[in-house]
Amino acid sequence: MKPYRKAFHLCPTRYCRNRKRQKGSCCSKCSMRAWRARNPVGALLAWLRWRAKVKEVPFDLTFTWFESFLRREGYDRALHHVDRIRTWEGYVKGNLQLLSGAENIAKGNRERWEDWKPF
């Protein structure tokens, strides 16, 4: 029995059903996943930059500063979230902290309920 081979125009990644790019070995989705796996700090920084743009808050972090911040604070991807201390100041140096997932969710709920006023 011959081993299964995908068609030449499909991404060679196992279980991926996307078409591969013209100038590349795999599809953009699989190449982005590989980039995130190779560059976890850069991927996290890109995610924070995107969130700042969506929320329309300031962002002035650099890769070297952010990498040293994560190393100094003992960042573990499975345990910590990067959180803004004062949400209105945005993602700027001196306004970031690492929280566990539960602490970050609880902080967000507290801030939402402070603004809520019953009739």
GROMACS elastic network, one bead per residue, 0.5 to 0.9 nm:
[ bonds ]
;  ai    aj funct       b0    kb
    2     5     6  0.88139   500
    5     8     6  0.86732   500
    5    12     6  0.87403   500
    6     9     6  0.82211   500
    6    10     6  0.65900   500
    6    11     6  0.80764   500
    6    12     6  0.68878   500
    7    10     6  0.56941   500
    7    11     6  0.85786   500
    7    12     6  0.86606   500
    8    11     6  0.79659   500
    8    12     6  0.82280   500
    8    20     6  0.87277   500
    9    12     6  0.88514   500
    9    18     6  0.88539   500
    9    19     6  0.58236   500
    9    20     6  0.60561   500
    9    21     6  0.84806   500
    9    22     6  0.88109   500
   10    13     6  0.87152   500
   10    16     6  0.81172   500
   10    17     6  0.65965   500
   10    18     6  0.59134   500
   10    20     6  0.52291   500
   10    21     6  0.88180   500
   10    26     6  0.77271   500
   10    27     6  0.79454   500
   11    14     6  0.82296   500
   11    16     6  0.63364   500
   11    17     6  0.66873   500
   11    18     6  0.58198   500
   11    19     6  0.55053   500
   11    21     6  0.81933   500
   11    25     6  0.72541   500
   11    27     6  0.54957   500
   11    30     6  0.82184   500
   12    15     6  0.85947   500
   12    16     6  0.73444   500
   12    17     6  0.87810   500
   12    20     6  0.79571   500
   12    25     6  0.76210   500
   12    26     6  0.62225   500
   12    27     6  0.85254   500
   13    16     6  0.55331   500
   13    17     6  0.84723   500
   13    26     6  0.70743   500
   13    27     6  0.85914   500
   13    30     6  0.73134   500
   14    17     6  0.85642   500
   16    19     6  0.87711   500
   16    27     6  0.86465   500
   16    30     6  0.80615   500
   18    26     6  0.86423   500
   18    27     6  0.63187   500
   18    28     6  0.88546   500
   18    29     6  0.84182   500
   19    26     6  0.78021   500
   19    27     6  0.60364   500
   20    23     6  0.84407   500
   20    24     6  0.69987   500
   20    25     6  0.66670   500
   20    28     6  0.73526   500
   21    24     6  0.53682   500
   21    25     6  0.71272   500
   21    26     6  0.62900   500
   21    27     6  0.53901   500
   21    28     6  0.69127   500
   22    25     6  0.82712   500
   22    26     6  0.89917   500
   23    26     6  0.88929   500
   24    27     6  0.74813   500
   24    28     6  0.86694   500
   24    31     6  0.88954   500
   25    31     6  0.86051   500
   26    29     6  0.82974   500
   26    30     6  0.64820   500
   26    31     6  0.64430   500
   27    30     6  0.55404   500
   27    31     6  0.62644   500
   27    32     6  0.86568   500
   28    31     6  0.50880   500
   28    32     6  0.59880   500
   28    33     6  0.85562   500
   29    32     6  0.52174   500
   29    33     6  0.62949   500
   29    34     6  0.87471   500
   30    33     6  0.50521   500
   30    34     6  0.62237   500
   30    35     6  0.86452   500
   31    34     6  0.50508   500
   31    35     6  0.61860   500
   31    36     6  0.87015   500
   32    36     6  0.61923   500
   32    37     6  0.86225   500
   33    36     6  0.51620   500
   33    37     6  0.62865   500
   33    38     6  0.87339   500
   34    37     6  0.51061   500
   34    38     6  0.62604   500
   34    39     6  0.86241   500
   35    38     6  0.50962   500
   35    39     6  0.59635   500
   35    40     6  0.82601   500
   35    43     6  0.80256   500
   36    39     6  0.50989   500
   36    40     6  0.54633   500
   36    41     6  0.84885   500
   36    42     6  0.77075   500
   36    43     6  0.54712   500
   36    44     6  0.85428   500
   37    40     6  0.58917   500
   37    43     6  0.85034   500
   39    42     6  0.53637   500
   39    43     6  0.60721   500
   39    44     6  0.86627   500
   40    43     6  0.50809   500
   40    44     6  0.61586   500
   40    45     6  0.86021   500
   40    77     6  0.89277   500
   41    44     6  0.51293   500
   41    45     6  0.61397   500
   41    46     6  0.85646   500
   41    63     6  0.79218   500
   41    66     6  0.79878   500
   41    67     6  0.65856   500
   41    70     6  0.85231   500
   42    45     6  0.50290   500
   42    46     6  0.60667   500
   42    47     6  0.85554   500
   42    63     6  0.70065   500
   42    67     6  0.86318   500
   43    46     6  0.50584   500
   43    47     6  0.61786   500
   43    48     6  0.87154   500
   44    47     6  0.50168   500
   44    48     6  0.62627   500
   44    49     6  0.86353   500
   45    48     6  0.51116   500
   45    49     6  0.61713   500
   45    50     6  0.86227   500
   45    61     6  0.80718   500
   45    62     6  0.84061   500
   45    63     6  0.72493   500
   45    66     6  0.76237   500
   46    49     6  0.50418   500
   46    50     6  0.62031   500
   46    51     6  0.86741   500
   47    50     6  0.51101   500
   47    51     6  0.62328   500
   47    52     6  0.86888   500
   48    52     6  0.61370   500
   48    53     6  0.86200   500
   48    59     6  0.84100   500
   48    82     6  0.87114   500
   48    91     6  0.75131   500
   49    52     6  0.51496   500
   49    53     6  0.63341   500
   49    54     6  0.87745   500
   49    59     6  0.66113   500
   49    60     6  0.88495   500
   49    61     6  0.85288   500
   49    91     6  0.80350   500
   50    53     6  0.51291   500
   50    54     6  0.62741   500
   50    55     6  0.86704   500
   51    54     6  0.50620   500
   51    55     6  0.60393   500
   51    56     6  0.82092   500
   51    57     6  0.85685   500
   52    55     6  0.51726   500
   52    56     6  0.56421   500
   52    57     6  0.51342   500
   52    58     6  0.64887   500
   52    59     6  0.62533   500
   52    90     6  0.68120   500
   52    91     6  0.68188   500
   53    57     6  0.66108   500
   53    58     6  0.80383   500
   53    59     6  0.81900   500
   54    57     6  0.80634   500
   55    90     6  0.87349   500
   56    90     6  0.84039   500
   57    87     6  0.86428   500
   57    88     6  0.69929   500
   57    89     6  0.68195   500
   57    91     6  0.72749   500
   58    88     6  0.87792   500
   58    89     6  0.67461   500
   58    91     6  0.60282   500
   58    92     6  0.68527   500
   59    89     6  0.89871   500
   59    90     6  0.61912   500
   59    92     6  0.55201   500
   59    93     6  0.88244   500
   60    90     6  0.89084   500
   60    91     6  0.67002   500
   60    92     6  0.52668   500
   60    93     6  0.71580   500
   61    64     6  0.86549   500
   61    65     6  0.68689   500
   61    66     6  0.64620   500
   61    91     6  0.70069   500
   61    92     6  0.59628   500
   61    93     6  0.64294   500
   62    65     6  0.53982   500
   62    66     6  0.60165   500
   62    67     6  0.84858   500
   63    66     6  0.51670   500
   63    67     6  0.59781   500
   63    68     6  0.85852   500
   64    67     6  0.51833   500
   64    68     6  0.62415   500
   64    69     6  0.85855   500
   65    68     6  0.52385   500
   65    69     6  0.61064   500
   65    70     6  0.87390   500
   65    93     6  0.83620   500
   66    70     6  0.62380   500
   66    71     6  0.86147   500
   66    93     6  0.86008   500
   67    70     6  0.52808   500
   67    71     6  0.62502   500
   67    72     6  0.86004   500
   68    71     6  0.50439   500
   68    72     6  0.59367   500
   68    73     6  0.84983   500
   69    72     6  0.51169   500
   69    73     6  0.60913   500
   69    74     6  0.84951   500
   69    75     6  0.85974   500
   70    73     6  0.52542   500
   70    74     6  0.60220   500
   70    75     6  0.51113   500
   70    76     6  0.85810   500
   70    98     6  0.84816   500
   71    74     6  0.52214   500
   71    75     6  0.62870   500
   72    75     6  0.79444   500
   73    97     6  0.83662   500
   73    98     6  0.73084   500
   74    98     6  0.88225   500
   75    78     6  0.89091   500
   75    79     6  0.78714   500
   75    80     6  0.63956   500
   75    81     6  0.85909   500
   75    82     6  0.89293   500
   75    98     6  0.73386   500
   76    79     6  0.54103   500
   76    80     6  0.57848   500
   76    81     6  0.87813   500
   77    80     6  0.57880   500
   77    81     6  0.76535   500
   78    81     6  0.87478   500
   79    99     6  0.81913   500
   79   100     6  0.57152   500
   79   101     6  0.68163   500
   80    98     6  0.58711   500
   80    99     6  0.53916   500
   80   101     6  0.61552   500
   80   104     6  0.89782   500
   81    97     6  0.82817   500
   81    98     6  0.56160   500
   81    99     6  0.53468   500
   81   100     6  0.59450   500
   81   101     6  0.59990   500
   81   104     6  0.71290   500
   82    96     6  0.66607   500
   82    97     6  0.59097   500
   82    99     6  0.65978   500
   82   100     6  0.88472   500
   82   104     6  0.87275   500
   83    86     6  0.89838   500
   83    87     6  0.84983   500
   83    91     6  0.86943   500
   83    95     6  0.82908   500
   83    96     6  0.56022   500
   83    97     6  0.52818   500
   83    98     6  0.59799   500
   83    99     6  0.66697   500
   83   104     6  0.71164   500
   84    87     6  0.53798   500
   84    88     6  0.85467   500
   84    89     6  0.79561   500
   84    90     6  0.67426   500
   84    91     6  0.65733   500
   84    92     6  0.85530   500
   84    95     6  0.55721   500
   84    97     6  0.63420   500
   84    98     6  0.87528   500
   85    88     6  0.89994   500
   85    89     6  0.84603   500
   85    90     6  0.89120   500
   85    94     6  0.86719   500
   85    95     6  0.53302   500
   85    96     6  0.58181   500
   85    97     6  0.64893   500
   86    89     6  0.57636   500
   86    90     6  0.74339   500
   86    95     6  0.65444   500
   86    96     6  0.84964   500
   87    90     6  0.58595   500
   87    91     6  0.84515   500
   87    95     6  0.84930   500
   89    92     6  0.72010   500
   89    95     6  0.73271   500
   90    95     6  0.74473   500
   90    96     6  0.88920   500
   91    94     6  0.87801   500
   91    95     6  0.66107   500
   91    96     6  0.69036   500
   92    95     6  0.56335   500
   92    96     6  0.71861   500
   93    96     6  0.67939   500
   94    97     6  0.84101   500
   98   104     6  0.88004   500
   99   102     6  0.80118   500
   99   103     6  0.59492   500
   99   104     6  0.58086   500
  100   103     6  0.52837   500
  100   104     6  0.62062   500
  100   105     6  0.87220   500
  101   104     6  0.52049   500
  101   105     6  0.62677   500
  101   106     6  0.86320   500
  102   105     6  0.52372   500
  102   106     6  0.61195   500
  102   107     6  0.85766   500
  103   106     6  0.50852   500
  103   107     6  0.60738   500
  103   108     6  0.86367   500
  104   107     6  0.51049   500
  104   108     6  0.62803   500
  104   109     6  0.87087   500
  105   108     6  0.51274   500
  105   109     6  0.62318   500
  105   110     6  0.86643   500
  106   109     6  0.51037   500
  106   110     6  0.61677   500
  106   111     6  0.86721   500
  107   110     6  0.51315   500
  107   111     6  0.62644   500
  107   112     6  0.86920   500
  108   111     6  0.51893   500
  108   112     6  0.62320   500
  108   113     6  0.86865   500
  109   112     6  0.51219   500
  109   113     6  0.61414   500
  109   114     6  0.86111   500
  110   113     6  0.52252   500
  110   114     6  0.61571   500
  110   115     6  0.89966   500
  111   114     6  0.52648   500
  111   115     6  0.69203   500
  112   115     6  0.56843   500
  112   116     6  0.67262   500
  113   116     6  0.50017   500
  113   117     6  0.80918   500
  114   117     6  0.78612   500
